[in-house]
Amino acid sequence: MQIITPETLEALASALTSLSVGESVCVTANDFKKLTGDDLTTFAAEGRLMIGNVSARTNCTIVTTDKLVIFTKNQHPNFHSHTADEVQHVS
C-alpha cells in the first residue's frame, strides 16, 4: 500500500479518483493534520467529516487507525455483473 502526501483536499480527491477498483492508498496522521487542521485521533473532529466526504465522492472505503487513513477504491455502485443464468433469461 502506497503512502500519498497530498497538499490539498482537492489533490487527495484527484488521487483517489484515479485509483483502480480494489487499490488502496493511505495518508499519515501528520498529513491528515496538514490537510484538515485536526488530529486523527480526535473522533468527532471536523477533519474526519471532510475526509469522509472526499472518500464518499470518490467511491472509496475509508479505515482509520491512530496513525493512518486508508482509502480503498470500491466497485462502481451501479455496476452489476450478470451471472450466466441471468444472461440466458435476458436473451
N, C-alpha and C positions, 0 to 999 in steps of 0.2 A: 504494500500500500504506500502510495506516494504522499509525502507531506507537501502541501502547497502553501504559499505565502502571499495571498492576495493583498493588495494595498487598499482596496475599497470593497464595499459590498457588491458593487456592480462587477468588479473583476472576479469576485467569488462566484457570482451568478453565471458569468460567462464561462468560467472554468467548469462549473457543474453542468451547464447545458451541453458542453462538448464531451462529457463522459459517455462511454458505451454502456449499454444495459449490463448491470452486474458489477461494473467497475467501481472501485472505492478510492477516495482520497481523504486526507484529514488535514485539519488546521490545529495548530498547537494552542494551548491555553494563552500563551503570550500573544499570539497573533489574533486570537479571539478578542482579547482585551484591546488591542490596537484597532480592530475593526469596529467594536461595539462600545468601548469605554467601560465595560462591565467585566467582573471576574467570572470565569467559567463556573466556579464552584457556588456562586450565588444563584440558587434555584429560580427565584421569582424575578430575575433581572430582565430588564427591557431588551438587553442584548440577546438573550435566549429567544425571545419572541421574534426579533429581527432575523436571526439565523434560521429559525423555524420557518418564517415566511419565505426566505430565499430558497430553502430546501423544498418547500411545497411548490413554489413557482417553477422550479427546475426539475420536478418529479424525482426527488431523491428522498431516501430514508435517512434519518439522522439519528446517531447514537452519540451520547456524550459520556465522557469519563471525567475525572478531575484534571486530566492533562491533555485530552484531545477531543475534538469534534470530528466524528467520522461520518462522511456522506457516501451513500451507495445509490447509484442510479437505478431506478425502478423501470420495469417494463412499461411501455406506454399504457395509460389507463384504458384506452379504447381498443387496445389490441386484443383480439380473441383468436386463439389458434383453434382451428376446426379439427375435430377427430375424423378418422376415416368414415365412421358411421354417419356423422353429420353431413359429410360431403356427399355420400350416397343418397341421403334423403333429399338433399337440395337439388341434385341432378335430375 
